[in-house]
Amino acid sequence: MKVAVDSGVLVSAYAGHGPSQDACIRAIETVLGDGVMVLTATVLTDFVDTVTDPRRFENAPTLDEAVALCNSFAASSNVEIAEIDADDFVAAFALIRDHGLDRDQITDALQAARLRRLGISKLLTDNVAAFEQFGFIDAVDPADPTYPAVT
Amino acid sequence: MKTISLSVSENDYEAFRAESARTGKSIASLIREAMVRYRDERIGSVRRLDRVTPFPGVRPRGGG
């Protein structure tokens, strides 16, 4: 089964702290063990931008270290990097129009549009509401105490 | 050895033809070398990712 992972969950797993980090690690490792983790290009971009920000993290990894991790994702047989194309932008802006979204939700709409075209409905995210509004994404927050096992 | 035939762009063909003339190797030999390199770098290196290994020492500011 293919499960998409949002940047917030990725950031929490690789650069987080405490129980939420543990939960995100467990959820991602479950996905990797059972199927394929799907990361859109926008998620990877946001991940690298966030974890290398010294204003947000003490001992933040360097850009080279973050890119090396992304390269290891790309080289893994159970990780799929989903590129964004022009049709995704068209579909995303249709979502933005149809759902009356704000400009800060453009990347969420892009990710949702890409996942819909790939036929992927399951998404691990720390922003469930942002994706459930689309109606075709089964969004779950692994750090939520009520989070069920990924199936 | 397996024999294959393939269609390539004129630009790619010309680049390999020129390299063949420069090195004295046949175009077929250059293509075999390219396939081996691709196999080693891209196919041979594919591994499963099983574990999440957090960045060492990193900690969210503000304890988040």
Backbone of each chain as ProteinMPNN parsed JSONL, in Angstrom:
{"seq_chain_A": "MKVAVDSGVLVSAYAGHGPSQDACIRAIETVLGDGVMVLTATVLTDFVDTVTDPRRFENAPTLDEAVALCNSFAASSNVEIAEIDADDFVAAFALIRDHGLDRDQITDALQAARLRRLGISKLLTDNVAAFEQFGFIDAVDPADPTYPAVT", "coords_chain_A": {"N_chain_A": [[0.845, -1.198, 0.0], [0.467, 2.223, -0.764], [1.373, 5.068, 0.985], [1.128, 8.448, 1.634], [3.289, 10.947, 3.005], [3.329, 13.847, 4.896], [5.11, 17.007, 5.139], [5.334, 17.988, 7.783], [5.129, 15.751, 9.433], [7.333, 14.345, 8.598], [9.349, 16.12, 9.351], [8.985, 16.118, 12.128], [9.651, 13.468, 12.691], [12.36, 13.281, 11.949], [13.605, 15.443, 13.106], [12.397, 16.101, 15.427], [11.043, 15.911, 18.771], [10.529, 14.104, 21.764], [7.368, 12.462, 22.658], [5.763, 12.882, 20.351], [7.605, 12.809, 18.294], [8.464, 10.158, 18.522], [6.078, 8.844, 17.877], [5.716, 9.631, 15.221], [7.975, 8.528, 14.018], [7.453, 5.788, 14.423], [5.124, 5.521, 12.894], [6.004, 6.132, 10.283], [7.928, 4.133, 9.918], [6.292, 1.936, 9.979], [4.82, 2.308, 7.648], [6.934, 2.078, 5.807], [7.651, -0.534, 6.222], [5.429, -1.961, 5.45], [4.7, -1.137, 2.916], [4.869, 1.425, 0.559], [6.34, 4.576, 0.963], [5.219, 7.681, 0.05], [6.414, 10.689, -1.145], [5.819, 13.94, -2.017], [7.324, 16.285, -4.321], [7.061, 18.842, -3.346], [6.766, 18.424, -0.634], [9.284, 17.406, 0.074], [10.843, 19.646, -0.491], [9.826, 21.51, 1.349], [10.451, 20.155, 3.672], [13.314, 20.106, 3.673], [13.804, 22.848, 3.712], [12.698, 23.525, 6.179], [13.965, 21.888, 8.229], [16.58, 22.705, 8.134], [16.611, 25.178, 9.156], [18.022, 27.37, 11.306], [16.723, 29.015, 13.084], [14.597, 27.628, 13.937], [15.546, 25.23, 14.854], [17.858, 23.893, 17.179], [21.234, 23.033, 16.628], [20.748, 22.486, 13.924], [20.581, 20.44, 11.01], [22.972, 20.571, 8.295], [22.55, 21.979, 4.989], [23.621, 20.222, 3.124], [23.52, 17.824, 4.566], [20.774, 17.46, 4.881], [19.983, 17.282, 2.216], [21.349, 14.986, 1.497], [19.935, 13.083, 2.948], [17.49, 13.247, 1.615], [18.316, 12.324, -0.87], [18.831, 9.708, -0.175], [16.266, 8.86, 0.3], [15.294, 8.975, -2.315], [16.766, 6.972, -3.462], [15.767, 4.686, -2.436], [13.915, 1.683, -2.567], [11.418, 1.471, -1.459], [10.425, 3.973, -1.212], [8.76, 6.581, -2.775], [9.225, 9.278, -4.867], [7.225, 11.876, -5.74], [6.85, 13.789, -8.459], [5.889, 17.143, -9.29], [3.702, 18.367, -11.741], [2.624, 20.391, -14.569], [-0.101, 19.898, -14.892], [-0.838, 19.292, -12.331], [-0.698, 21.762, -11.078], [-2.817, 23.074, -12.344], [-4.944, 21.489, -11.434], [-4.655, 21.912, -8.7], [-5.141, 24.648, -8.398], [-7.769, 24.672, -9.127], [-8.851, 23.31, -6.963], [-8.257, 25.166, -4.984], [-9.873, 27.274, -5.766], [-12.422, 26.041, -5.678], [-12.674, 25.368, -3.017], [-12.314, 27.696, -1.708], [-9.792, 28.511, -0.714], [-6.941, 29.924, 1.078], [-3.922, 31.78, 0.24], [-1.838, 30.648, 1.664], [-2.368, 28.006, 1.6], [-1.688, 26.858, -0.717], [0.385, 25.004, -1.251], [-0.562, 22.787, 0.118], [-2.816, 22.222, -1.404], [-1.596, 21.634, -3.812], [-0.213, 19.304, -3.145], [-2.365, 17.636, -2.493], [-3.684, 17.531, -4.949], [-1.778, 16.243, -6.537], [-1.623, 13.755, -5.237], [-4.186, 12.793, -5.6], [-4.215, 12.417, -8.352], [-2.391, 10.386, -8.498], [-3.775, 8.387, -7.356], [-3.679, 7.969, -4.641], [-4.821, 7.876, -1.395], [-4.352, 7.852, 1.323], [-2.856, 9.752, 3.853], [-0.32, 10.779, 5.986], [-0.257, 13.297, 8.247], [0.326, 16.373, 10.039], [-1.601, 18.131, 9.934], [-4.493, 17.62, 9.746], [-7.08, 18.676, 9.226], [-6.694, 20.424, 7.115], [-6.451, 18.803, 4.913], [-8.549, 16.995, 4.945], [-10.697, 18.468, 4.19], [-10.805, 18.393, 1.456], [-12.045, 16.059, 0.733], [-11.242, 13.739, -0.549], [-9.002, 12.77, 0.571], [-7.687, 10.679, 2.977], [-6.784, 11.662, 5.805], [-4.519, 11.377, 8.47], [-3.227, 11.956, 11.725], [-0.272, 10.987, 13.028], [0.72, 11.665, 15.5], [-1.418, 12.137, 17.025], [-3.17, 11.133, 19.883], [-5.262, 9.381, 19.441], [-4.656, 8.152, 17.169], [-4.923, 5.631, 14.783], [-3.493, 2.414, 13.915], [-1.665, 2.354, 10.906], [-3.158, 1.12, 8.091]], "CA_chain_A": [[0.0, 0.0, 0.0], [1.195, 3.486, -0.808], [0.908, 6.068, 1.947], [1.868, 9.703, 1.519], [3.692, 11.559, 4.271], [3.435, 15.299, 4.786], [6.395, 17.513, 5.625], [5.327, 18.153, 9.224], [5.402, 14.438, 10.034], [8.729, 14.045, 8.267], [10.172, 16.982, 10.196], [8.884, 15.632, 13.503], [10.372, 12.196, 12.801], [13.81, 13.423, 11.767], [14.182, 16.558, 13.859], [11.466, 16.45, 16.492], [11.425, 15.664, 20.16], [9.503, 13.591, 22.659], [6.402, 11.446, 22.224], [5.277, 13.082, 18.985], [8.642, 12.287, 17.397], [8.397, 8.692, 18.572], [4.886, 8.405, 17.149], [5.936, 9.833, 13.784], [8.936, 7.514, 13.584], [6.754, 4.493, 14.353], [4.184, 5.524, 11.773], [6.758, 6.064, 9.016], [8.549, 2.804, 9.797], [5.209, 1.006, 9.64], [4.569, 2.481, 6.211], [8.079, 1.532, 5.064], [7.66, -1.989, 6.357], [4.267, -2.586, 4.812], [4.441, -0.714, 1.538], [5.705, 2.466, -0.039], [6.128, 5.939, 1.439], [5.195, 8.616, -1.073], [6.732, 12.075, -0.792], [5.783, 14.819, -3.19], [8.475, 17.192, -4.417], [6.81, 19.993, -2.473], [7.026, 17.977, 0.743], [10.731, 17.358, 0.264], [11.332, 21.025, -0.479], [9.438, 22.095, 2.631], [11.221, 19.438, 4.701], [14.693, 20.609, 3.681], [13.757, 24.251, 4.121], [12.356, 23.625, 7.604], [14.911, 21.286, 9.184], [17.881, 23.387, 8.096], [16.41, 26.547, 9.646], [18.57, 27.47, 12.671], [15.794, 29.725, 13.961], [13.618, 26.654, 14.428], [16.185, 24.058, 15.462], [19.231, 23.899, 17.672], [22.044, 22.034, 15.91], [20.054, 22.118, 12.689], [21.466, 19.824, 10.021], [23.359, 21.429, 7.171], [21.809, 21.728, 3.75], [24.168, 18.993, 2.534], [23.017, 16.658, 5.312], [19.357, 17.289, 4.558], [19.881, 16.813, 0.825], [21.811, 13.592, 1.487], [18.81, 12.262, 3.394], [16.519, 13.2, 0.514], [18.87, 11.427, -1.884], [18.644, 8.325, 0.28], [14.857, 8.558, 0.016], [15.132, 8.738, -3.76], [17.459, 5.734, -3.833], [15.152, 3.561, -1.73], [12.882, 1.031, -3.37], [10.112, 1.609, -0.816], [10.066, 5.397, -1.143], [8.468, 7.114, -4.108], [9.199, 10.739, -4.942], [6.217, 12.264, -6.732], [7.11, 15.112, -9.023], [4.722, 17.989, -9.552], [3.749, 18.859, -13.114], [1.728, 21.507, -14.883], [-1.493, 19.499, -14.667], [-1.087, 19.373, -10.886], [-0.975, 23.159, -10.765], [-4.183, 23.35, -12.798], [-5.863, 20.817, -10.51], [-4.544, 22.546, -7.385], [-5.83, 25.944, -8.399], [-9.206, 24.361, -9.127], [-9.189, 23.023, -5.56], [-8.208, 26.434, -4.25], [-11.087, 28.016, -6.129], [-13.632, 25.337, -5.242], [-12.745, 25.309, -1.553], [-12.105, 29.033, -1.152], [-8.596, 28.464, 0.124], [-6.056, 31.079, 1.124], [-2.644, 31.604, -0.436], [-0.936, 29.792, 2.433], [-2.775, 26.606, 1.44], [-1.377, 26.459, -2.093], [1.189, 23.777, -1.288], [-1.446, 21.684, 0.511], [-3.654, 21.905, -2.563], [-0.726, 20.98, -4.796], [0.03, 17.934, -2.702], [-3.622, 16.897, -2.614], [-3.947, 17.313, -6.375], [-0.831, 15.232, -7.012], [-1.985, 12.461, -4.656], [-5.413, 12.317, -6.25], [-3.866, 11.906, -9.688], [-1.666, 9.123, -8.31], [-4.68, 7.405, -6.765], [-3.269, 7.735, -3.249], [-5.763, 8.586, -0.527], [-3.896, 7.884, 2.719], [-1.821, 10.76, 4.103], [0.076, 11.082, 7.367], [-0.028, 14.74, 8.305], [0.024, 17.024, 11.315], [-2.618, 19.129, 9.617], [-5.573, 16.782, 9.216], [-8.218, 19.464, 8.741], [-6.359, 21.049, 5.838], [-6.573, 17.836, 3.816], [-9.852, 16.329, 4.953], [-11.686, 19.322, 3.534], [-10.886, 18.087, 0.027], [-13.014, 14.986, 0.562], [-10.688, 12.529, -1.171], [-7.789, 12.408, 1.293], [-7.872, 10.101, 4.315], [-5.651, 12.248, 6.527], [-4.407, 10.983, 9.877], [-2.072, 12.531, 12.428], [0.307, 9.917, 13.858], [1.004, 12.158, 16.849], [-2.686, 12.217, 17.74], [-3.299, 9.952, 20.759], [-6.278, 8.451, 18.934], [-4.196, 7.662, 15.862], [-4.968, 4.175, 14.634], [-2.405, 1.847, 13.126], [-1.822, 2.524, 9.461], [-3.47, -0.159, 7.433]], "C_chain_A": [[0.881, 1.248, 0.0], [0.556, 4.49, 0.15], [1.772, 7.314, 1.791], [2.181, 10.252, 2.909], [3.917, 13.045, 4.035], [4.719, 15.792, 5.468], [6.445, 17.635, 7.153], [5.655, 16.854, 9.953], [6.85, 14.048, 9.789], [9.672, 14.854, 9.169], [10.158, 16.479, 11.632], [9.691, 14.359, 13.693], [11.885, 12.402, 12.802], [14.427, 14.531, 12.62], [13.301, 16.971, 15.026], [11.986, 16.062, 17.857], [10.234, 15.047, 20.885], [8.537, 12.612, 22.032], [5.914, 11.631, 20.785], [6.312, 12.596, 17.976], [8.583, 10.761, 17.358], [7.223, 8.17, 17.752], [5.085, 8.532, 15.638], [6.934, 8.812, 13.241], [8.245, 6.162, 13.429], [5.844, 4.427, 13.137], [4.919, 5.394, 10.433], [7.379, 4.68, 8.84], [7.501, 1.734, 9.495], [4.89, 1.078, 8.153], [5.692, 1.832, 5.393], [8.098, 0.009, 5.118], [6.562, -2.662, 5.58], [4.113, -2.24, 3.337], [5.423, 0.331, 1.082], [5.324, 3.818, 0.57], [6.24, 6.87, 0.239], [5.429, 10.032, -0.559], [6.644, 12.907, -2.052], [7.004, 15.748, -3.163], [8.293, 18.4, -3.505], [7.073, 19.643, -1.011], [8.524, 17.945, 1.013], [11.322, 18.761, 0.345], [11.042, 21.679, 0.872], [10.236, 21.463, 3.772], [12.641, 20.001, 4.8], [14.736, 22.044, 4.183], [13.542, 24.373, 5.625], [13.475, 23.106, 8.504], [16.271, 21.98, 9.195], [17.796, 24.81, 8.638], [16.914, 26.664, 11.091], [17.679, 28.27, 13.616], [14.79, 28.754, 14.572], [14.253, 25.485, 15.161], [17.571, 24.385, 15.987], [19.974, 22.769, 16.966], [21.345, 21.551, 14.634], [21.036, 21.466, 11.724], [21.822, 20.823, 8.929], [22.495, 21.104, 5.964], [22.298, 20.432, 3.098], [23.63, 17.748, 3.234], [21.547, 16.4, 4.984], [19.174, 16.754, 3.131], [20.331, 15.355, 0.724], [20.689, 12.658, 1.937], [17.771, 12.129, 2.281], [17.017, 12.288, -0.608], [18.714, 9.968, -1.476], [17.183, 7.909, 0.127], [14.707, 8.147, -1.447], [15.753, 7.422, -4.185], [16.827, 4.503, -3.199], [13.981, 2.999, -2.533], [11.498, 1.186, -2.767], [9.762, 3.071, -0.507], [9.866, 5.893, -2.573], [8.422, 8.633, -4.039], [8.256, 11.127, -6.075], [6.494, 13.683, -7.207], [5.791, 15.84, -9.27], [4.814, 18.482, -10.989], [2.677, 19.932, -13.342], [0.267, 21.15, -14.622], [-1.843, 19.544, -13.177], [-1.409, 20.808, -10.469], [-2.403, 23.531, -11.17], [-5.187, 22.75, -11.821], [-5.84, 21.482, -9.136], [-5.287, 23.875, -7.357], [-7.339, 25.774, -8.528], [-9.667, 24.05, -7.705], [-9.235, 24.305, -4.736], [-9.466, 27.251, -4.513], [-12.322, 27.355, -5.519], [-13.793, 25.362, -3.728], [-12.486, 26.667, -0.903], [-10.884, 29.126, -0.262], [-7.815, 29.764, 0.067], [-4.733, 30.754, 0.433], [-1.691, 30.681, 0.334], [-1.324, 28.322, 2.355], [-2.472, 26.086, 0.032], [-0.602, 25.139, -2.122], [0.371, 22.564, -0.825], [-2.299, 21.242, -0.673], [-2.842, 21.197, -3.646], [-0.478, 19.522, -4.423], [-1.226, 17.086, -2.882], [-3.913, 16.56, -4.077], [-3.045, 16.212, -6.931], [-1.23, 13.836, -6.519], [-3.243, 11.911, -5.309], [-5.093, 11.737, -7.61], [-3.11, 10.583, -9.6], [-2.561, 8.021, -7.738], [-4.328, 7.049, -5.339], [-4.173, 8.554, -2.334], [-5.253, 8.734, 0.9], [-2.738, 8.858, 2.887], [-1.569, 10.893, 5.601], [0.439, 12.551, 7.42], [-0.308, 15.269, 9.703], [-1.049, 18.089, 11.124], [-3.81, 18.443, 8.951], [-6.68, 17.609, 8.568], [-7.944, 20.039, 7.348], [-6.581, 20.096, 4.668], [-7.932, 17.153, 3.785], [-10.908, 17.152, 4.235], [-11.837, 18.992, 2.054], [-11.854, 16.939, -0.255], [-12.476, 13.718, -0.07], [-9.38, 12.088, -0.515], [-8.171, 11.865, 2.673], [-6.66, 10.515, 5.145], [-5.663, 11.816, 7.987], [-3.13, 11.574, 10.462], [-1.479, 11.459, 13.335], [0.605, 10.352, 15.278], [-0.262, 12.322, 17.674], [-2.838, 10.966, 18.607], [-4.319, 8.931, 20.26], [-5.866, 7.843, 17.601], [-4.256, 6.138, 15.796], [-3.746, 3.694, 13.862], [-2.697, 2.064, 11.65], [-2.097, 1.178, 8.84], [-3.529, 0.018, 5.933]], "O_chain_A": [[1.904, 1.306, 0.682], [-0.653, 4.72, 0.116], [3.0, 7.236, 1.814], [1.428, 10.042, 3.86], [4.604, 13.445, 3.095], [5.326, 15.08, 6.268], [7.496, 17.406, 7.751], [6.366, 16.854, 10.958], [7.511, 13.491, 10.665], [10.662, 14.331, 9.679], [11.202, 16.421, 12.282], [10.34, 14.178, 14.723], [12.602, 11.764, 13.573], [15.64, 14.55, 12.829], [13.445, 18.073, 15.555], [13.188, 15.905, 18.073], [9.084, 15.42, 20.651], [8.835, 12.002, 21.005], [5.678, 10.651, 20.079], [5.961, 12.041, 16.935], [8.645, 10.154, 16.289], [7.348, 7.185, 17.025], [4.677, 7.659, 14.873], [6.762, 8.295, 12.137], [8.431, 5.474, 12.425], [5.794, 3.416, 12.437], [4.499, 4.635, 9.56], [7.359, 4.12, 7.744], [7.797, 0.741, 8.83], [4.715, 0.058, 7.487], [5.434, 1.13, 4.416], [8.514, -0.65, 4.165], [6.719, -3.787, 5.104], [3.463, -2.973, 2.592], [6.637, 0.166, 1.194], [4.145, 4.157, 0.676], [7.23, 6.848, -0.493], [4.736, 10.506, 0.341], [7.315, 12.619, -3.043], [7.623, 15.96, -2.12], [9.265, 18.919, -2.955], [7.551, 20.479, -0.244], [8.981, 18.405, 2.059], [12.204, 19.023, 1.163], [11.911, 22.321, 1.46], [10.644, 22.144, 4.712], [13.109, 20.333, 5.89], [15.599, 22.408, 4.981], [14.142, 25.232, 6.271], [13.892, 23.795, 9.435], [17.026, 21.854, 10.159], [18.771, 25.56, 8.591], [16.297, 26.113, 12.003], [17.862, 28.207, 14.832], [14.203, 29.039, 15.616], [13.611, 24.827, 15.979], [18.357, 25.064, 15.326], [19.422, 21.693, 16.736], [21.356, 20.362, 14.315], [22.189, 21.886, 11.629], [21.093, 21.78, 8.669], [21.803, 20.087, 5.928], [21.502, 19.645, 2.586], [23.322, 16.746, 2.589], [21.132, 15.252, 4.83], [18.329, 15.895, 2.876], [19.762, 14.579, -0.044], [20.512, 11.575, 1.38], [17.241, 11.045, 2.035], [16.232, 11.567, -1.223], [18.493, 9.099, -2.318], [16.892, 6.744, -0.144], [14.092, 7.132, -1.774], [15.315, 6.817, -5.164], [17.308, 3.389, -3.406], [13.174, 3.738, -3.097], [10.5, 1.05, -3.475], [8.919, 3.359, 0.343], [10.691, 5.655, -3.454], [7.671, 9.205, -3.249], [8.467, 10.75, -7.228], [6.383, 14.645, -6.447], [4.736, 15.228, -9.434], [5.864, 18.959, -11.419], [1.94, 20.313, -12.433], [-0.514, 21.995, -14.184], [-2.989, 19.799, -12.805], [-2.272, 21.044, -9.624], [-3.108, 24.216, -10.429], [-6.153, 23.403, -11.426], [-6.877, 21.605, -8.483], [-5.983, 24.183, -6.389], [-8.103, 26.634, -8.089], [-10.746, 24.474, -7.291], [-10.124, 24.504, -3.908], [-10.044, 27.841, -3.601], [-13.162, 28.024, -4.918], [-14.912, 25.374, -3.216], [-12.443, 26.769, 0.323], [-10.923, 29.736, 0.807], [-7.983, 30.584, -0.835], [-4.464, 29.603, 0.087], [-0.844, 30.016, -0.262], [-0.679, 27.478, 2.978], [-2.938, 25.016, -0.361], [-0.903, 24.259, -2.929], [0.578, 21.451, -1.308], [-2.481, 20.049, -0.915], [-3.331, 20.283, -4.31], [-0.527, 18.629, -5.269], [-1.157, 15.955, -3.364], [-4.333, 15.448, -4.398], [-3.491, 15.358, -7.698], [-1.184, 12.864, -7.273], [-3.354, 10.708, -5.544], [-5.627, 10.695, -7.99], [-3.177, 9.759, -10.512], [-2.151, 6.864, -7.649], [-4.639, 5.953, -4.873], [-4.278, 9.772, -2.478], [-5.674, 9.643, 1.615], [-1.755, 8.797, 2.148], [-2.499, 11.096, 6.382], [1.343, 12.998, 6.714], [-1.085, 14.682, 10.457], [-1.361, 18.849, 12.042], [-4.096, 18.652, 7.772], [-7.158, 17.274, 7.484], [-8.844, 20.13, 6.514], [-6.868, 20.537, 3.555], [-8.414, 16.773, 2.717], [-11.893, 16.611, 3.732], [-12.876, 19.275, 1.458], [-12.418, 16.85, -1.345], [-13.184, 12.713, -0.124], [-8.729, 11.152, -0.98], [-8.889, 12.516, 3.433], [-5.647, 9.816, 5.185], [-6.695, 11.883, 8.656], [-2.102, 11.676, 9.793], [-2.113, 11.06, 14.311], [0.732, 9.514, 16.17], [-0.201, 12.609, 18.869], [-2.653, 9.852, 18.115], [-4.248, 7.754, 20.614], [-6.634, 7.109, 16.981], [-3.705, 5.447, 16.653], [-3.05, 4.489, 13.229], [-3.842, 1.968, 11.209], [-1.355, 0.217, 9.043], [-3.778, -0.945, 5.207]]}, "seq_chain_B": "MKTISLSVSENDYEAFRAESARTGKSIASLIREAMVRYRDERIGSVRRLDRVTPFPGVRPRGGG", "coords_chain_B": {"N_chain_B": [[25.987, -12.778, -24.493], [23.425, -10.451, -25.103], [21.608, -9.258, -27.897], [20.482, -6.088, -28.717], [18.31, -3.623, -30.146], [17.968, -0.13, -30.596], [16.32, 3.056, -30.657], [17.574, 6.31, -30.889], [18.063, 9.8, -30.081], [19.104, 12.22, -32.547], [20.996, 13.992, -31.604], [22.075, 12.616, -29.375], [23.108, 10.407, -30.69], [25.048, 11.62, -32.307], [26.781, 12.64, -30.381], [27.765, 10.288, -29.232], [28.932, 9.17, -31.51], [30.99, 10.969, -32.024], [32.478, 10.659, -29.669], [33.201, 8.041, -29.984], [34.924, 8.231, -32.19], [36.889, 9.771, -31.028], [37.924, 8.186, -28.965], [38.401, 5.747, -30.076], [36.915, 3.598, -29.489], [34.136, 1.417, -30.133], [30.793, 2.502, -30.918], [28.894, 0.798, -29.86], [30.345, -0.312, -27.763], [30.671, 1.902, -26.105], [28.014, 2.363, -25.401], [27.486, 0.027, -23.99], [29.209, 0.451, -21.811], [27.931, 2.68, -20.711], [25.519, 1.547, -19.931], [26.347, -0.259, -17.976], [27.389, 1.505, -16.091], [25.062, 2.921, -15.393], [23.576, 0.826, -14.348], [25.14, 0.148, -12.085], [25.141, 2.542, -10.632], [22.471, 3.342, -10.347], [20.613, 1.192, -10.401], [21.833, -0.919, -9.019], [22.239, 0.299, -6.598], [19.871, 0.558, -5.321], [18.048, 0.347, -2.405], [16.146, -0.869, 0.372], [14.453, 1.293, 2.606], [14.363, 1.055, 5.941], [14.507, 1.988, 8.538], [13.97, 4.938, 10.495], [16.236, 7.367, 11.017], [16.896, 9.832, 13.095], [18.201, 13.199, 12.711], [21.284, 13.741, 14.271], [21.513, 15.225, 17.487], [19.891, 17.392, 16.911], [17.367, 19.692, 17.858], [14.144, 20.926, 18.443], [13.637, 24.409, 18.696], [12.29, 25.963, 21.525], [11.179, 23.695, 22.434], [9.305, 22.274, 20.945]], "CA_chain_B": [[25.615, -11.406, -24.838], [22.137, -10.233, -25.753], [21.628, -8.22, -28.913], [19.306, -5.231, -28.665], [18.329, -2.475, -31.065], [17.294, 0.977, -29.949], [16.266, 4.332, -31.365], [18.081, 7.394, -30.053], [17.979, 11.106, -30.733], [20.257, 12.533, -33.394], [22.018, 14.618, -30.757], [22.762, 11.574, -28.611], [23.91, 9.597, -31.621], [26.223, 12.383, -32.741], [27.699, 12.707, -29.249], [28.438, 8.984, -29.104], [29.772, 8.967, -32.684], [32.191, 11.77, -31.821], [33.263, 10.029, -28.611], [33.763, 6.823, -30.581], [36.067, 8.643, -33.015], [37.944, 10.291, -30.155], [38.513, 7.149, -28.113], [38.699, 4.524, -30.825], [35.995, 2.536, -29.067], [32.911, 1.388, -30.932], [29.614, 3.082, -30.272], [28.282, -0.274, -29.056], [31.118, -0.437, -26.532], [30.331, 3.045, -25.247], [26.671, 2.153, -24.856], [27.601, -1.006, -22.947], [29.784, 1.096, -20.634], [26.899, 3.533, -20.116], [24.535, 0.684, -19.269], [26.963, -0.795, -16.754], [27.464, 2.592, -15.11], [23.699, 3.175, -14.923], [23.195, -0.301, -13.482], [25.865, 0.242, -10.812], [24.805, 3.751, -9.883], [21.046, 3.562, -10.138], [19.863, -0.033, -10.123], [22.534, -1.677, -7.993], [22.263, 1.006, -5.324], [18.541, 0.656, -4.744], [17.912, -0.39, -1.15], [14.945, -0.548, 1.135], [14.618, 2.124, 3.798], [13.603, 0.374, 6.991], [14.561, 2.709, 9.802], [14.089, 6.392, 10.52], [17.352, 7.769, 11.884], [16.827, 11.299, 13.228], [19.453, 13.955, 12.678], [21.846, 13.721, 15.634], [21.697, 16.466, 18.235], [18.958, 18.456, 16.548], [16.294, 19.834, 18.829], [13.321, 22.085, 18.114], [13.702, 25.519, 19.635], [11.016, 26.106, 22.223], [10.763, 22.392, 22.931], [8.183, 21.707, 20.211]], "C_chain_B": [[24.239, -11.393, -25.515], [22.289, -9.127, -26.79], [20.342, -7.414, -28.826], [19.434, -4.163, -29.739], [17.563, -1.349, -30.399], [17.328, 2.227, -30.832], [16.728, 5.425, -30.412], [17.951, 8.711, -30.812], [19.228, 11.345, -31.577], [21.375, 13.163, -32.572], [22.8, 13.582, -29.96], [23.65, 10.737, -29.526], [25.184, 10.335, -32.012], [27.263, 12.481, -31.613], [28.462, 11.392, -29.094], [29.337, 8.716, -30.309], [31.088, 9.728, -32.516], [33.098, 11.154, -30.75], [33.918, 8.746, -29.119], [35.005, 7.155, -31.402], [37.226, 9.093, -32.135], [38.671, 9.185, -29.409], [38.921, 5.896, -28.872], [37.845, 3.344, -30.403], [34.771, 2.562, -29.963], [31.771, 2.052, -30.159], [28.947, 2.029, -29.382], [29.014, -0.433, -27.729], [30.791, 0.701, -25.571], [28.951, 2.88, -24.626], [26.694, 1.079, -23.773], [28.177, -0.407, -21.668], [28.733, 1.955, -19.913], [25.872, 2.696, -19.371], [25.09, 0.125, -17.963], [27.012, 0.28, -15.68], [26.089, 2.883, -14.538], [23.266, 2.068, -13.956], [23.843, -0.172, -12.105], [25.387, 1.405, -9.963], [23.337, 3.829, -9.509], [20.302, 2.292, -9.751], [20.5, -0.786, -8.967], [22.466, -1.032, -6.627], [20.898, 1.091, -4.657], [18.439, -0.248, -3.526], [16.576, -0.027, -0.519], [15.322, 0.359, 2.309], [13.746, 1.502, 4.881], [13.469, 1.197, 8.261], [14.612, 4.216, 9.59], [15.2, 6.731, 11.512], [17.368, 9.286, 11.981], [18.206, 11.95, 13.113], [20.015, 14.024, 14.102], [21.942, 15.122, 16.245], [20.712, 17.576, 17.919], [17.81, 18.499, 17.554], [15.466, 21.078, 18.469], [13.504, 23.193, 19.149], [12.325, 25.711, 20.254], [10.43, 24.787, 22.663], [9.655, 21.733, 22.168], [8.459, 20.392, 19.569]], "O_chain_B": [[23.944, -12.219, -26.379], [23.026, -8.166, -26.571], [19.246, -7.973, -28.855], [20.536, -3.842, -30.183], [16.588, -1.609, -29.694], [18.24, 2.42, -31.636], [16.313, 5.457, -29.254], [17.754, 8.728, -32.027], [20.274, 10.741, -31.342], [22.554, 12.903, -32.81], [24.026, 13.649, -29.872], [24.786, 10.405, -29.186], [26.266, 9.75, -32.045], [28.467, 12.412, -31.859], [29.668, 11.394, -28.852], [30.393, 8.101, -30.162], [32.161, 9.208, -32.823], [34.32, 11.129, -30.896], [35.039, 8.41, -28.735], [36.014, 6.455, -31.326], [38.39, 8.838, -32.443], [39.889, 9.238, -29.24], [39.695, 5.082, -28.37], [38.023, 2.228, -30.892], [34.407, 3.611, -30.494], [31.789, 2.145, -28.932], [28.492, 2.338, -28.281], [28.39, -0.662, -26.693], [30.652, 0.486, -24.367], [28.744, 3.218, -23.46], [26.007, 1.199, -22.759], [27.707, -0.707, -20.571], [28.651, 1.961, -18.684], [25.405, 3.088, -18.302], [24.377, 0.048, -16.962], [26.72, 0.021, -14.512], [25.95, 3.073, -13.33], [22.679, 2.327, -12.906], [23.184, -0.357, -11.082], [25.243, 1.288, -8.746], [23.002, 4.341, -8.441], [19.448, 2.32, -8.865], [19.813, -1.236, -8.051], [22.614, -1.707, -5.608], [20.774, 1.631, -3.558], [18.705, -1.448, -3.599], [15.968, 0.992, -0.844], [16.379, 0.2, 2.92], [12.525, 1.437, 4.74], [12.464, 1.121, 8.968], [15.215, 4.705, 8.634], [15.107, 6.415, 12.698], [17.807, 9.96, 11.049], [19.232, 11.326, 13.383], [19.279, 14.336, 15.038], [22.393, 16.069, 15.601], [20.702, 18.602, 18.598], [17.348, 17.463, 18.033], [16.021, 22.148, 18.221], [13.521, 22.926, 20.35], [11.311, 25.626, 19.561], [9.324, 24.739, 23.202], [9.091, 20.744, 22.637], [7.579, 19.823, 18.923]]}, "name": "protein", "num_of_chains": 2, "seq": "MKVAVDSGVLVSAYAGHGPSQDACIRAIETVLGDGVMVLTATVLTDFVDTVTDPRRFENAPTLDEAVALCNSFAASSNVEIAEIDADDFVAAFALIRDHGLDRDQITDALQAARLRRLGISKLLTDNVAAFEQFGFIDAVDPADPTYPAVTMKTISLSVSENDYEAFRAESARTGKSIASLIREAMVRYRDERIGSVRRLDRVTPFPGVRPRGGG"}
